[in-house]
Amino acid sequence: MTQHSLRTALSVNVNKVALVRNTRHLGIPSVERAALLCLEAGAQGITIHPRPDGRHIRADDVPALASLLRQWPDREFNIEGNPSQNLMEFIRAVRPHQATFVPDGEDQFTSDHGWSFPQDAERLAPLVAECRGLGVRVSLFMDAEPAQMAAARAVGADRVELYTEPYAAAWGTPAQEAQLLRYAVAAGAALEAGLGVNAGHDLNRDNLAAFVARVPGLLEVSIGHAFVADALELGYAATVQAYQRCIDAGMAQRRAGA
């Protein structure tokens, strides 16, 4: 089975659950409980992005979630963050399945761009090597720029996570088709370079199926903000199932177009 035919996995980002919890001192909603319910409903993984200011995921959430994921050996634990800030201490402590390196600043509102090469290569290469030495797969958060993919592979990355906000912003506009083509070409370049392809940022139930259908070799999508917004209405289990149906619809379209 090739990367082109593998079903796209759903990793649920629980940061926004933590954000709501942190507005009070009651410990609710529980981030660990949210992750458990998503796993029970069929999510293939859990993603967190523990920022240095602890605005959502806190340091003590990381080992708790790592312990939970060890009870689900067929699921993935993905920790995102800037390896020049606090990410590496978590990677060393819990050794998740995947570390996603994101080039955001400490006070940045949300991730809004990918790594750039060659300027980021020198500082990333030893950190990528350290993760891989710990048995942790490394994904680099990248803009959909085909020319950058070989360089991402050259620093040792296993995968790239395509930053999908430009696609999400174009959804339902005349620019939608051009953006889909842009991401398809970038994913193709990543595959040609020997990289696996992940994606995330502002994917939702409206735009996910088309993205899965058109982007080759898409191994994983990480979805948080829209997922939690939907879960407020539908509940965690029903929301997981709804997103899995979107993925299934996209996979069916991909097979039909093959």
N, C-alpha and C positions, 0 to 999 in steps of 0.2 A: 504494500500500500504506500503510495507516494504522499508527500505533503499536500499535493493538489487535491487528493481525495479524502484526507482525514477530516472528520467532523470538527468544526470550530467549537472550542470549549468556552464556557461562560465562567469568568472569574468575577465574583461580586466584591466590589470595593465598599467596605463598611465604614469609611471615614465619616460620612454624614450621620450615621447612627451615633458615633462618638461625639460629634458636634452638638447634637441635641442633648445627649447625656450631660455634657460639660456645662450646660446652662444652669444646672442645679447641682446640689451635692447629695443626691439621692441614689445615684448609681443606676438610674433608669433613663432611657432604655439600655438594656445590657448589650454591649457589643458582642460578647461571647455568645449570648443567646441568639442574637441575630445571625451570627455566622453559623451556628448549629442548625437553625431552622432552614437556612439557605442550603446547607449541605444535605440535610435530610430531604429537601425538595428536589435535589439533583444538580445543584451547582457543582461544577467541576473544580472550583477553586475559590479562595478568598484572597483578596488584595487589601493591603493597608499602605498608607503613606504617612509615617510618623514624622511630622515636621519638628524642628528644634523647639518651637514655642509651645508645643503640646496643644495646639488649638483644637484638635480633634483626637486622633489616636495619641495616647499617652505611653510613656515608656513601659509601664506595668501591663499594658494591654498586649504587648508583643509576646512575652513568654506565655501568657495565658492562651493566646490564640495559637501559638506554636504547639502547646500541649494539646489543645483541641484537635489540631490538624494531624497530630501523630496518631489519633484514634481513627483517622480516615486515611489510611495509607495509599489509597488510589486517587486522592485529591491533592491539589497543589496549594502551597502557601507562597504567595508572592509579596515581597516587601519592596516598595518603591521609595526613592529618595535620592538626594544628592550625596554621592559618596565622599564629598569634601566636607560635609556637615556631620550628621549623626548616624547616617545609614550603616556605615561599616561596623559600628559597635553592635548593632542588632544582628547583622549578618554573622559576625563571629560568634555571637552568643547562642543563636537559635538555628543557624544554618538552614534557611528556608529552601524550598525547591528552586526558587527563582528570585534573583535580585534585579530590579529594574532601575537603572541609573537615569535620573532625571535632573537636568541642569537648571533647577530653580533656585532663586535666592531665598534667604531666610525669611524675609518679610513679604515674599511674593504671594499675591492673593490666590492664584492657581497656576498650574503649569501652563506655559503658553508658547514654548518653542523647544526644539530638539537640540542635540549636540551638533557641533560643527567641526569639520575636519579640513585641514590638518591641525588647526589650533588647539583642539581638545585632546589630541591623541596622546601626547606625552604624559599628561596627568592621569588619563584613564587607563592606559595599558597596565601599569602595575596593580591597580585596584581590580581590574578585570581578572588579572592573573591570580590575585589572592583569592577572589571568590571561587574561581574554578579549582584552585588548590584545595578549597574547603568542600568541594563537591557541589557547589551552588551554580546553577545555570545563570548566565548574565544576558539581560536584554537591555538595549540602549534605546531611550526615548528619542525618536528621530522625526524630523519633518519629512514629508513625502517628496524627497529629492533623490532621484535615481542615482545621480553621480556620487552621492555620499555613502552608498551602501557597501561598496568594496572596502572603503576606509573603515567602516564600522566593523567589518569582519577582520580587517588587518590588525585591529587593536585586541582581538581575541573574543569578541562578542559571539554568543550563540544565536541570539535573536535580536530583532529590532521591534520596538513598539511604535507603530506609526501614529503620530499625533493627528487626531481626526477632527479637531474643531473646525478647520476650514471646510471640510466636507459637510459637517453638521450645519454650519452657517449657510452653506449653499443649498441645503435641502429645500425643495419646493420652489427654487428659483431657476432662471435660465442657465445658471452656472453649474447646476447639479451634475449634468452629464460630463462636463469637462473635469469636474473634481473627481468623479468616479474613475474616469480614464487616468487621471493623474495618479491616483492611489494604486490602480491596477498596474501601471507602469513601474511605480516605485517598488511595489511588492515583487514584481517580476525581476527587477534588478537585485533585490535582496535575495531572492531564491537563487539567482544565477551566481551570486557571490558566496553561496553556501550558508545563508542565514535562514532561520525560521522567522515567521512573520506573526507578530501580535498587533493589536490596535486598541486604541482607547482615547477617550475624551469627548464628551457630549454625544455619544451614541445613545439611541433610545429606541422605543418600540416602533417609531415611525420610520427611522432611517436605517435600522440595522439589517433587515433582510436584503435590501439592495446592495449594501456594502459587502455582506457575506457572499452574495451571488457573483459579484464582479471582481473581487480582490482575490487573486490566486494564492493558494497555499496558506490561507488565514488560519492559524493554529488556535488563536485565543483572542477573545475580546474581554477587556476589563471595564466594567460599567458600575458607576457609583451614584452620582447625583440623580440621574433620571430614575435609576432603579429604586432608590430610597423614596423619591417622590411618588413613584407608582405604588410602592409598598405601603405608604400611608393610606392609600385608598383600597388596595387589593389584599394586603397582607404579604408576608415574605414568600410563603410557599406558592401562592397564585402568581406572584410577580416572577419568581424563578421560572415557573412553567410558561408564562407568557413570553419571556425572553427566549426560552428554549424553542418555543414554536416559531419565533422570528428566525432563529438560526436554522431550524429545520426547513422553513420556507426558502431561505436563501440558499441552503445546500441543494434543495430540489431544483431551484432555478439554475444553479451552477451546473448540475448534472444535465439538465435539459439543454443547456447551451453548449455543452462540451462537444 
